Amino acid sequence: TENRINTERNRYNGDVKAYNAHIGMIPGRFYASWFGFTGSPYFQAEAGSETAPVVEDLFD
């Protein structure tokens, strides 16, 4: 599961990088400003998400 999440996060961040580059160059810059498109932020995990939750009590 962790590998799948990492793969999808990398794909998303790659797409965001391409999108941000496209709206930052001419003629994309003009179209983006005309239609109200803005840059997208990269995905960042929340603090503390690198530790797994305790699930021992769920399986008694």
N, C-alpha and C positions, 0 to 999 in steps of 0.2 A: 504494500500500500504506500509506503513512504517513497519508493522509487517512482510510482505512478504520479504521486502528488508533485514530486520534484520535476518530473518530465513535463507535466502540464503547467507548472509555474514557469519553467524555462520557456515553453512555447508562448505563453501569455506575455512574458517580458520581452521576448523577441518580436512579437507582433506589435507591442506598444512602442518598442524602439523604432520599428519601421514606420509606424503611423506618425510618431512624433517627428521623425526625419522628413516624412513626406509633407506634413503641414508646415514645416519650417523652411522648405525650399520653394523657389518660384517654379511654377505657377500655383502650386498647392497652397502657398501662403495667402495668396489673394482669395482663392476659393474658401479657404478656412475662415478668413476674417469676414467674408461676405455672408457666409452661412452660419457663423457663430461656433465653429469647431474650435476646441482648445486642446492642448496637450493632455495626455493621460498619465497618471502616476504609475510607477512600477509596483508590482505586488510586493509587499513586505509583511512578513508574519508578525503577529503580536508578540510582545515580550513574554517569555515564559512558555511559549508553545513548543520549544525544543524538548521539554520534559514530558514524558508520557504520563497519563493519569493512572492512579492506582485503581485496579479493578478486582483485587483479591476478594473483597467483601461481596461482590456480585455473584460469586459461584460457590455458595455454601452447600 
